[in-house]
Amino acid sequence: MRKMKRWERAEYSIQEVQAKRDLHEFNVIKNEEVIMTITPKNVAEMNETIRKLDENEPIYGI
């Protein structure tokens, strides 16, 4: 199992967390508070979210 990742942005961070079995969610954290959770519908969408985060692309309007 790989380590969950965390991405830092100017005003917030995004923490990858285990959701269901192979599917992970992404908590958007601002001022040490989860302000939003991104829940991909499937593994393909999860992998696309990770790719976008790795490449510093915007996701879900944030």
N, C-alpha and C positions, 0 to 999 in steps of 0.2 A: 504494500500500500504506500502511495506517495504522500509526502507531507502537504498539508493544506497551505495554500499561498495567501499572501497579503499584498495588496497593491496600494501604494501611497499616491495621493493626488494633492493638489494645493490646499483644498479646504476640507477634505474628507479622505477616508481610506475604505478599502473594500476587503473584507475577510471571507475567504472560502470556508464553508462549513459542511460537514457531512449531513445529508438530508435522508435519502432513502438508498440503501444499498450502494449502487454505483452512481447515484445522482447527488450532486452537490448544489447547495444554495450559496448565495453571495450576500453577506450583510454589509450595507453601506453604513459607515460609522462616522459621525461628526460630533465633536466635543464629547467623546467617550460614550456616546449613546447611539444605538442602532436606530437609524431614521427610516430605513427601507430595507426590505429583503427581496432580492431578485431570485425567483424560482423558475429555473428552466423547465420546459415540458418534457425534455428527453435528453439523452446523453449527447446527441449531436448538437443540440442547442447549448448545452453546458460547455462543450468543447469550443464552440464558436465564441461564447462569452469569454472563456479563458484566453483564446487567441486575441480577441479585441483588447482585453485588459493587458496582456503581455505586450501588445503593440501600441498601447496608449491611445487606442481609438475610443471615441465616445460610445457608451452603451445605454440603452433604455432612457435616453434623454437626460442622463446625468453627466 
